[in-house]
Amino acid sequence: MNVLEIRGLVKSFTLHTIDGRTVDAVRGVDLDVAGGEHVALAGSSGAGKSSLLRCVYRTYVPTAGRITLRPSSGSSVDLAQLPDTQVAELRGRELGYVSQFLRAEPRRSVLDVVARAGAARGLDLADSREAAAAALRRLGIEERLWAMHTTVLSGGQKQRVNLAAGTISPPRLLLLDEPVSALDPVNREAVLSMIAGLTDDGVAVLSVFHDLDAIERLATRVVVLEDGLVAADGPPAAVLRDSALNLEVAR
C-alpha cells in the first residue's frame, strides 16, 4: 500500500530581489512510494529533487497539487493543505527528514539529540536513550563523543548523528537528502547498511543521492527528474544504464 502519493505537484519561486520573475522548480510531478519501498530521485542540479523533498516535508509550501500521506493510524492527510501545527505533529513519528547538515540546538549533547528524536516518536526516556546509544554505536560514533555538544563534531560525524536521529524508531516515511556526502568509505558503508535495513522494516524511503553506487545498492525504484518533471521511472538497472539520461551522479 502506498504511504505517499503525490499528484500534480508544482512549486514556484518568485525572484523578488532580481526582477520579480517566477521560476518553476517542480512542474506537475506524480509520484508514489509504498511501505518497504526505497525510491531514489536522480537528475542534474536544479532538476527539482531537493525542492520536491522539501515540499513533502513542508519546509516549502507547494504552489499546487496534492501530497497524500497515509499515517500508521487515522485517515489520509494532504500535506499540501494541512495547517502548520498539524504538519508539526506528524513530523517525527510519521514523517522524518535527514539532510546532509545537522540542525540541532548548540548546547545539546550528541546522545540527547538522538534520544530526543526517539522520544518524539513515542519511546519513553529509558528506551529512547538505549535506542540512541545503539544507533550511535552502529554508525561508529565513539562513546567519548556522546556527552559533547554537536557543534564540535566534524562534518562526517554530524552527518552520522543526523542519520541516527532520523532512523531511531524510524517514521513511516523517511526523506533522505544526500545523507552520505561527507563520509569516508568505512563510515559510508555503515550508513548504507543502516539505510538498507529501513525498507526491511517496512519504512517508505524517498531519497536524493549524487552517488550512483548508493542508488544501485539501496533503491527499489529510480525516478529521474528533468526541469521539474518526471523523465523516467523504473528499476535502477534499467533507468541508470540509459546513457542518454543526464544523471548528476558519480561512483
KANORBEL-V886629 format. One record per backbone hydrogen bond with DSSP energy under -1.0 kcal/mol. CO is the residue of the C=O (numbers start at 0). NH is the residue of the N-H. Records with the same first field share a line. If there is no record, write none. Layout:
CO: NH + NH
//
This chain:
0: 34
2: 69
3: 32
4: 67
5: 30
6: 65
8: 27 + 28
9: 62 + 63
10: 24 + 25
12: 22
13: 15
14: 17 + 19
20: 14
22: 12
25: 10
28: 8
30: 5
32: 2 + 3
33: 36
36: 204
37: 219 + 220
38: 206
39: 222
41: 224
43: 46
46: 227
47: 51
48: 52
49: 53
50: 54
51: 55
52: 56
53: 58 + 59
63: 9
65: 6
66: 78
67: 4
68: 76
76: 68
77: 80 + 81
82: 86
83: 87
84: 88
85: 89
86: 90
89: 93 + 94
93: 172
94: 91
95: 174
97: 176
104: 107
107: 149
108: 112
109: 113
110: 114
111: 115
112: 116
113: 117
114: 118
115: 119
117: 122
118: 121
123: 127
124: 128
125: 129
126: 130
127: 131
128: 132
129: 133
130: 134
131: 135
132: 136
133: 137
134: 138
135: 140
136: 139
141: 144
142: 145
144: 147
145: 110
147: 109
148: 151
149: 152
153: 157
154: 158
155: 159
156: 160
157: 161
158: 162
159: 163
160: 164
161: 165
162: 166
163: 167
171: 203
172: 95
173: 205
174: 97
175: 207
179: 182
183: 187
184: 188
185: 189
186: 190
187: 191
188: 192
189: 193
190: 194
191: 195
192: 196
194: 197
197: 202
198: 201
203: 173
204: 38
205: 175
206: 40
207: 177
209: 249
210: 214
211: 215
212: 216
213: 217
214: 218
220: 39
221: 233
222: 41
223: 230 + 231
225: 228
227: 26
228: 225
231: 223
233: 221
234: 238
235: 239
236: 240
238: 241
240: 242
241: 244
244: 246
246: 248
//
